[in-house]
C-alpha cells in the first residue's frame, strides 16, 4: 500500500493517535490445552518489507503497526516461524484496507523447505478488513507462509496483524467461531457516532463508547441462541492502560451469571485482551460491565469477540454425511406436535458460516436455529415448534431462511416453509 496508510491517517486525527487493530480471537479451552495465538511468540520474515513497515509488525499485538511489501506487485510473501510444530486450527488477518479484496495462499511447513497448502484463498472475494478462517482436516506445521496472489486496484500486500491459532501435541485444534459477528448489540448508552454495533462489525476503525467517563456502563450482545461459550477477546480503545470489568452470560436476558471476573485487574496490558470463560459456560446474551478505568479513560472498545460452538437449546442437530457438494435446504413437515425436521447441506470446501432463522408470514423473526461455522456436510435439525424464548409457536405456516457464507465471501440463500401443528 502507500507509504502512509489511509486507515492510519484517518484514525490518528480522530482519537489522539490511538489505533486498535489486532486479532479477534481468544483461547479455546480443551481438556488439556487451549488454542492460542502462537504467532505472538514467533519470528516473522518476508521476501521484502517497506521501510518502517517490517515483517515483525504483523505479530506485535498492536494496531498502529503493519507489515507492507516494497511495491504494489503480487507474489510477495510473509511468514512466521512458530518455533515448533503445532496442530493448527486457523488464522486471522487484519488487512490494511477495509473494503478491498485480497487473494492469497496459506501454506505450512515443518522445515521451511517443503510447504503444503493449508488453505487456498486465491479466489477470495471477501472485503472485510478482519478475515477469519478455519483450517479443515489435520493441519500441522512450524512455519506458516502467506503469499499474496491478487490485489484490488491501488492496494499493496499489507496487513496489521496475522494471528495463527493452534495447540501443542496431537490434540485437535478447536475451531475459531466468533459468534458475535452475526449477533445484535445494545448498551446502557452510546456516545454520538460510536454506537454499540461498532463493536461487532469486524472493522478496526470503529468503536463503541459510553456516554461519559463514569464506571458501571455495560454493553451486551444477543447471539440469537444459547451456545457453549469458550471465551472472549476485547480490543480496547487504548494500549498500555488497564480496564476492570465483569463479563456475564444469560439465557433469557434476565438472570445473569459470571463468566469472567476482571474487576480487580490492575495489569497494564495490550489493547488486545483474550480470556477463557469458566468451564461449562453457556448463554445467549453476553454482557460486559466496566467497573474500573485508568487515566481518565471512558468505557470504549473497538471490537468484542465471543467464541463458542453450536447452540445447545432443545434442538436435535445431527451431522448426516461428511461431504456435500452444494448448499441445500429441505423440510420434512409432520402432521403432529413433534415438529418438522429441517435438512440442510454445507457445501464442500473450507468451513462455512451458517445462519438459519425462522420468520412468521409477517416477516417477524421468531427464532435463530443455527448460527456459526460448520464444516462441509449434510445435517438434520429437529425443530421443537418453539420460538427463541422457548414459547410454543401458534399453529400455522412459517418461513425458514437458510444462508451459507463460504470462505470466499459468497452468499447462498435458500428458503422453505415450516408447518407448526398444535
Beta strands, then each sheet from edge to edge (+ up, - down):
strand 1: 28-29
strand 2: 34-37
strand 3: 43-46
strand 4: 67-68
strand 5: 77-95
strand 6: 102-109
strand 7: 116-121
strand 8: 130-151
strand 9: 158-167
strand 10: 184-187
strand 11: 208-209
strand 12: 218-236
strand 13: 243-250
strand 14: 257-262
strand 15: 272-276
strand 16: 282-293
strand 17: 300-311
strand 18: 316-321
strand 19: 328-332
strand 20: 341-346
strand 21: 352-359
strand 22: 365-374
strand 23: 377-382
strand 24: 396-405
strand 25: 411-420
sheet 1: 1+ 2- 9+ 4-
sheet 2: 1+ 2- 9+ 5- 3+
sheet 3: 1+ 2- 9+ 5- 8+ 6- 7+
sheet 4: 10+ 12- 15+
sheet 5: 10+ 12- 16+ 13- 14+
sheet 6: 10+ 12- 17+ 11-
sheet 7: 18+ 23- 20+ 19-
sheet 8: 22+ 21- 24+ 25-
end
